[in-house]
């Protein structure tokens, strides 16, 4: 009994003839996809089985190739056929050649032996194979006209499929494969309908169904008349197949879809001044990117990205990497957004549950990557829609949303609310456990800006501006530089320092506020006192007073412990004669504690003109547990630790002892830590976006390229760190530090781990970088000077030679099955 594939719904319903069966058409001109959605009943709804098989551009056929009563797939590539006797793959396929690459192919059981085989049509001549590989020979018949459409079916229930031709809505049916007159003519449906052939009621006889859009009209008798039932399944553009997928004698539907196909995208409405410059779009690297080495965990390579500066991995982007669970399957999907070497905005995605390879999509958008402020932030809402905001430094809002749930294809640039969106910098998303989102950004300029908070309701699919000015800087001649985090109640916590001019010298003080509930519409202090908004310097809760000129760093990191208490990390010079140190601030029984880690020895200064290339990046903080049992982890890139390699520093709250763990074999130059906050919060799994990034420009059109990775740190390294409690002895009985017993750690570090000698090329105490004057003088890789400012000059930078590894060979994707 023949199982028919029909052309894609969106393609052929407009043709003057019905759907030509897949067996009767040449290979599709576009990639039809390799994802198949099977139904075992004649009804709409979710698929019973989802399978990925073959290649997106394969021509696909359906048949019972081994006579077991179950239909499976076969693919054609040129004139080579690959037949598999399992729907989900796994069995050794049968391969053979047949006909010519452009031949029109049909499938049927031509001799009633229970095995489907192939036929080739050329004009009105049909060559019917008696077995798959052609050993039993072929039968030749002539039937119909050259321009007829052809369908195949068992019209009389004798177990033999025969050729039928269609003209308009008339079907010329024969009950044996022969030349001559038709045995009967049946009229059904309209001339423009798509047509399907199958045994819908298990009576052994095939009949017709027609398709209009995605609506199917099925009739159980091979006669004219009203459909016995109708239903909706699939999408416009799907290819439709018929088959008995479970061996129960009834044919049901399956659709083939290209889940990664480029849909009809909206016109690129990006402002020309916010696109990548043409010389960068033509960028070609002088040498291929090198691999990084990872002493712990797995470095999961995504691919090459822009690495001239740290715009792809900078602290204030917060969330260029995020993991969310699909509601339909429960699969954990990790998404990364980054600029490629030509400054195109790229979306990469990986199914962590199934262990698939990275899928990458170059969007229609790009970014001004020479300005390190123009970072990317992403989020996935509770319905699976991807939200992306990127490339703004005091410029109009750039925001786009995916066209469909779990799609990497973005719609047009659109406003969130249309309010306070003309001078935007530092957009950052925060996901809530209930599927809703926060988005924070600065409205205004450095030293003269306000913090705006928007909230996204997933059910309503709508953004609302809940705070047009949560923290007021503009009326006071200030600007708040914040870090934020969401707790277990979906409340938003914000800590910030003030800056009174674009000069980092004026950074001072640390303040705190949190939302009362999950909407962000009302705010309070840590003691529950209600704020009136906007929050001003006079009413803001003070965490710690820090004078101007203390080398205080802005926009570092915040985390929440298991009891919903906030932890903040930054760095500044705690005393005039002390090096800049990592400082941890946390709320303990209603009181703020400020802890000087005393981890660093090498001093430097930020106080030179322009954005800076510091010898240390802005740290990230993670917390497990709460109270006296809390463990604090800092992710840093610091010349004092393993020569600017990515490093994990860990300590118990209140302890002076820290363990250190090198996470990369190589210096990452000017990278700043960015990690998957959502995956950490849900599973305690630390996934860090890693790349070697720089700050020295190369010749236009020849910018260096580096590979980007997701470093997956084993949980054992986090759970098994033997940290000495504050009130215990500092050594084990054998005299060894407890932390040092853990493989791969350096033990307690009262003194920083000495960096390699070559990392001191510039000399301690100097600031690396080149002068750049602009609206912000943040610690960032070098950026182009802006008009209307004085050029502060450049500092000479001697860059250490990076250790480069071997290129990884390309991998060939395989065939895999999955359940939907």
RATAKA-V666979 format. One record per residue. N is the residue number from 1. RES is the residue in one letter. BURIAL is + if it has 24 or more other C-alpha atoms within 12 Angstrom, else -. Layout:
N/RES/BURIAL  N/RES/BURIAL
//
This chain:
1/X/+  2/X/+  3/X/+  4/X/+  5/X/+  6/X/+  7/X/+  8/X/+  9/X/+  10/X/+  11/X/+  12/X/+  13/X/+  14/X/-  15/X/-  16/X/-  17/X/+  18/X/+  19/X/+  20/X/+  21/X/+  22/X/+  23/X/+  24/X/+  25/X/+  26/X/+  27/X/+  28/X/+  29/X/-  30/X/-  31/X/+  32/X/+  33/X/+  34/X/+  35/X/+  36/X/+  37/X/+  38/X/+  39/X/+  40/X/+  41/X/+  42/X/+  43/X/+  44/X/+  45/X/-  46/X/-  47/X/+  48/X/+  49/X/+  50/X/+  51/X/+  52/X/+  53/X/+  54/X/+  55/X/+  56/X/+  57/X/+  58/X/+  59/X/+  60/X/+  61/X/+  62/X/+  63/X/+  64/X/+  65/X/+  66/X/+  67/X/-  68/X/-  69/X/+  70/X/+  71/X/+  72/X/+  73/X/+  74/X/+  75/X/+  76/X/+  77/X/+  78/X/+  79/X/-  80/X/+  81/X/+  82/X/+  83/X/+  84/X/+  85/X/+  86/X/+  87/X/+  88/X/+  89/X/+  90/X/-  91/X/-  92/X/-  93/X/-  94/X/-  95/X/-  96/X/-  97/X/-  98/X/+  99/X/+  100/X/-  101/X/-  102/X/-  103/X/+  104/X/+  105/X/+  106/X/+  107/X/+  108/X/+  109/X/+  110/X/+  111/X/+  112/X/+  113/X/-  114/X/+  115/X/+  116/X/+  117/X/+  118/X/+  119/X/+  120/X/+  121/X/+  122/X/+  123/X/-  124/X/+  125/X/+  126/X/+  127/X/+  128/X/+  129/X/+  130/X/+  131/X/+  132/X/+  133/X/+  134/X/-  135/X/-  136/X/-  137/X/-  138/X/-  139/X/+  140/X/-  141/X/+  142/X/+  143/X/+  144/X/+  145/X/-  146/X/-  147/X/-  148/X/+  149/X/+  150/X/+  151/X/+  152/X/+  153/X/+  154/X/+  155/X/+  156/X/+  157/X/-  158/X/-  159/X/+  160/X/+  161/X/+  162/X/+  163/X/+  164/X/+  165/X/+  166/X/+  167/X/+  168/X/+  169/X/+  170/X/+  171/X/+  172/X/+  173/X/+  174/X/+  175/X/+  176/X/+  177/X/+  178/X/+  179/X/-  180/X/-  181/X/-  182/X/-  183/X/-  184/X/-  185/X/-  186/X/+  187/X/-  188/X/+  189/X/+  190/X/+  191/X/+  192/X/+  193/X/+  194/X/+  195/X/+  196/X/+  197/X/+  198/X/+  199/X/+  200/X/+  201/X/+  202/X/-  203/X/-  204/X/+  205/X/+  206/X/+  207/X/+  208/X/+  209/X/+  210/X/+  211/X/+  212/X/+  213/X/+  214/X/+  215/X/+  216/X/+  217/X/+  218/X/+  219/X/+  220/X/+  221/X/+  222/X/+  223/X/+  224/X/-  225/X/-  226/X/-  227/X/+  228/X/-  229/X/-  230/X/-  231/X/-  232/X/-  233/X/+  234/X/+  235/X/+  236/X/+  237/X/+  238/X/+  239/X/+  240/X/+  241/X/+  242/X/+  243/X/+  244/X/+  245/X/+  246/X/+  247/X/-  248/X/-  249/X/+  250/X/+  251/X/+  252/X/+  253/X/+  254/X/+  255/X/+  256/X/+  257/X/+  258/X/+  259/X/+  260/X/+  261/X/+  262/X/+  263/X/+  264/X/-  265/X/-  266/X/-  267/X/-  268/X/-  269/X/-  270/X/+  271/X/-  272/X/-  273/X/-  274/X/+  275/X/+  276/X/+  277/X/-  278/X/-  279/X/-  280/X/+  281/X/+  282/X/-  283/X/+  284/X/+  285/X/+  286/X/-  287/X/-  288/X/-  289/X/+  290/X/+  291/X/+  292/X/+  293/X/+  294/X/+  295/X/+  296/X/+  297/X/+  298/X/-  299/X/+  300/X/+  301/X/+  302/X/+  303/X/+  304/X/+  305/X/+  306/X/+  307/X/+  308/X/+  309/X/+  310/X/+  311/X/+  312/X/+  313/X/+  314/X/+  315/X/+  316/X/+  317/X/+  318/X/+  319/X/+  320/X/+  321/X/+  322/X/+  323/X/+  324/X/+  325/X/+  326/X/+  327/X/-  328/X/-  329/X/-  330/X/-  331/X/-  332/X/+  333/X/+  334/X/+  335/X/+  336/X/+  337/X/+  338/X/+  339/X/+  340/X/+  341/X/+  342/X/+  343/X/+  344/X/+  345/X/+  346/X/+  347/X/+  348/X/+  349/X/+  350/X/+  351/X/+  352/X/+  353/X/-  354/X/-  355/X/-  356/X/+  357/X/+  358/X/+  359/X/+  360/X/+  361/X/+  362/X/+  363/X/+  364/X/+  365/X/+  366/X/+  367/X/+  368/X/+  369/X/+  370/X/+  371/X/+  372/X/+  373/X/+  374/X/+  375/X/+  376/X/+  377/X/+  378/X/+  379/X/+  380/X/+  381/X/+  382/X/+  383/X/+  384/X/+  385/X/+  386/X/+  387/X/+  388/X/+  389/X/+  390/X/+  391/X/+  392/X/+  393/X/+  394/X/+  395/X/+  396/X/+  397/X/+  398/X/+  399/X/+  400/X/+  401/X/+  402/X/+  403/X/-  404/X/-  405/X/+  406/X/+  407/X/+  408/X/+  409/X/+  410/X/+  411/X/+  412/X/+  413/X/+  414/X/+  415/X/+  416/X/+  417/X/-  418/X/-  419/X/-  420/X/+  421/X/+  422/X/-  423/X/+  424/X/+  425/X/+  426/X/+  427/X/+  428/X/+  429/X/+  430/X/+  431/X/+  432/X/+  433/X/+  434/X/+  435/X/+  436/X/+  437/X/+  438/X/+  439/X/+  440/X/+  441/X/+  442/X/+  443/X/+  444/X/+  445/X/+  446/X/+  447/X/+  448/X/+  449/X/+  450/X/+  451/X/+  452/X/+  453/X/+  454/X/+  455/X/+  456/X/+  457/X/+  458/X/+  459/X/-  460/X/-  461/X/-  462/X/-  463/X/+  464/X/+  465/X/+  466/X/+  467/X/+  468/X/+  469/X/+  470/X/+  471/X/+  472/X/+  473/X/+  474/X/+  475/X/-  476/X/-  477/X/-  478/X/+  479/X/+  480/X/+  481/X/+  482/X/+  483/X/+  484/X/+  485/X/+  486/X/+  487/X/+  488/X/+  489/X/+  490/X/+  491/X/+  492/X/+  493/X/+  494/X/+  495/X/+  496/X/+  497/X/+  498/X/+  499/X/+  500/X/+  501/X/+  502/X/+  503/X/+  504/X/+  505/X/+  506/X/+  507/X/+  508/X/+  509/X/+  510/X/+  511/X/+  512/X/+  513/X/+  514/X/+  515/X/+  516/X/+  517/X/-  518/X/+  519/X/+  520/X/+  521/X/+  522/X/+  523/X/+  524/X/+  525/X/+  526/X/+  527/X/-  528/X/-  529/X/-  530/X/-  531/X/+  532/X/-  533/X/+  534/X/+  535/X/+  536/X/+  537/X/+  538/X/-  539/X/-  540/X/+  541/X/+  542/X/+  543/X/+  544/X/+  545/X/-  546/X/+  547/X/-  548/X/+  549/X/+  550/X/+  551/X/+  552/X/+  553/X/+  554/X/+  555/X/+  556/X/+  557/X/+  558/X/+  559/X/+  560/X/+  561/X/+  562/X/+  563/X/+  564/X/+  565/X/+  566/X/+  567/X/+  568/X/+  569/X/+  570/X/+  571/X/+  572/X/+  573/X/+  574/X/+  575/X/-  576/X/-  577/X/-  578/X/-  579/X/+  580/X/+  581/X/+  582/X/+  583/X/+  584/X/+  585/X/+  586/X/+  587/X/+  588/X/+  589/X/-  590/X/-  591/X/-  592/X/+  593/X/-  594/X/+  595/X/+  596/X/+  597/X/+  598/X/+  599/X/+  600/X/+  601/X/+  602/X/+  603/X/+  604/X/+  605/X/+  606/X/+  607/X/+  608/X/+  609/X/+  610/X/+  611/X/+  612/X/+  613/X/+  614/X/+  615/X/+  616/X/+  617/X/+  618/X/+  619/X/+  620/X/+  621/X/+  622/X/+  623/X/+  624/X/+  625/X/+  626/X/+  627/X/+  628/X/+  629/X/-  630/X/+  631/X/+  632/X/+  633/X/+  634/X/+  635/X/+  636/X/+  637/X/+  638/X/+  639/X/+  640/X/+  641/X/+  642/X/+  643/X/+  644/X/+  645/X/+  646/X/+  647/X/+  648/X/+  649/X/+  650/X/+  651/X/+  652/X/+  653/X/+  654/X/+  655/X/+  656/X/+  657/X/+  658/X/+  659/X/+  660/X/+  661/X/+  662/X/+  663/X/+  664/X/+  665/X/+  666/X/+  667/X/+  668/X/+  669/X/+  670/X/+  671/X/+  672/X/+  673/X/+  674/X/+  675/X/+  676/X/+  677/X/+  678/X/+  679/X/+  680/X/+  681/X/+  682/X/-  683/X/-  684/X/+  685/X/+  686/X/+  687/X/+  688/X/+  689/X/+  690/X/+  691/X/+  692/X/+  693/X/+  694/X/+  695/X/+  696/X/+  697/X/+  698/X/-  699/X/-  700/X/-  701/X/-  702/X/-  703/X/+  704/X/+  705/X/+  706/X/+  707/X/+  708/X/+  709/X/+  710/X/+  711/X/+  712/X/+  713/X/+  714/X/+  715/X/-  716/X/-  717/X/+  718/X/+  719/X/-  720/X/-  721/X/+  722/X/+  723/X/+  724/X/+  725/X/+  726/X/-  727/X/-  728/X/-  729/X/-  730/X/+  731/X/-  732/X/-  733/X/-  734/X/-  735/X/-  736/X/-  737/X/+  738/X/+  739/X/+  740/X/+  741/X/+  742/X/-  743/X/-  744/X/+  745/X/+  746/X/+  747/X/+  748/X/+  749/X/+  750/X/+  751/X/-  752/X/+  753/X/+  754/X/+  755/X/+  756/X/-  757/X/-  758/X/-  759/X/+  760/X/+  761/X/-  762/X/-  763/X/-  764/X/-  765/X/-  766/X/+  767/X/+  768/X/+  769/X/+  770/X/+  771/X/+  772/X/+  773/X/+  774/X/+  775/X/+  776/X/+  777/X/+  778/X/+  779/X/+  780/X/+  781/X/+  782/X/+  783/X/+  784/X/+  785/X/+  786/X/-  787/X/-  788/X/-  789/X/-  790/X/-  791/X/-  792/X/-  793/X/-  794/X/+  795/X/-  796/X/-  797/X/+  798/X/-  799/X/+  800/X/+  801/X/-  802/X/+  803/X/-  804/X/-  805/X/-  806/X/-  807/X/-  808/X/-  809/X/-  810/X/-  811/X/-  812/X/-  813/X/-  814/X/-  815/X/-  816/X/+  817/X/+  818/X/+  819/X/-  820/X/-
//
